[in-house]
Amino acid sequence: MSFWDGRKTLITGGSGFIGSHLVDHLLDAGADVRVVGRNRDNLEKKIGDRISGVDFYTGDIRDPDVAVACCKDRDSVFHLAAQVAGAGWNSAHPGTMLTQNLACGIHMLDGAVKNNVERFLCVSSACVYQSHCTVPTPEDEGFVGEPDQSNFGYGWSKRTLEAQARGYAQEYPMKIGIVRPYNGYGPRDDFEPETSHAIPALIRKVVEGMNPI
């Protein structure tokens, strides 16, 4: 029997690239899967008929009441939701990236604590690191210097999420983990010029024959 068999889970950002694959894996493991998001259709486009096995809670987690309500009766929360975009948009909107993502993390951790959630996973980002970090990069460099200017707002929002998670882990009994993914890629990725990350953006340029890339 899987650890996740029958376990009541909640995923924020479940309609996204990585989140939708997590939905698939948890369904395969027998978990009770709830996804919170603003548009059910976005998830259905990713996972098709499997949407019937998902409890979709419609709402915006930047609203603290939504964050509390969607955590009700959940054992584990996977917090993947974030406002993301390409480097150009990030550079032009650092304030928006910071405040919108701060709201997501603050309200979700608070909502989980208020519902006595057992486990909480914070999905941070490699964008917490400064431009010139050691390679291979030790985790403790995540708070050295400032995030790269191209991801200034997003990077600081993820640093703050990690700091809040560490504080909550010390203050409350909820078990909290933090991961820092690098550039993921694969099926269901975003290939739009304005919002795609480095790898899918490069793939699109190659397919379209851009020279130089």
Helices and strands as residue ranges (DSSP letters): E 8-12, H 17-28, E 32-37, H 40-47, G 48-53, E 54-58, H 64-70, E 76-79, H 87-92, H 94-114, E 119-123, G 126-128, G 139-143, G 149-151, H 152-171, E 175-179, H 198-207
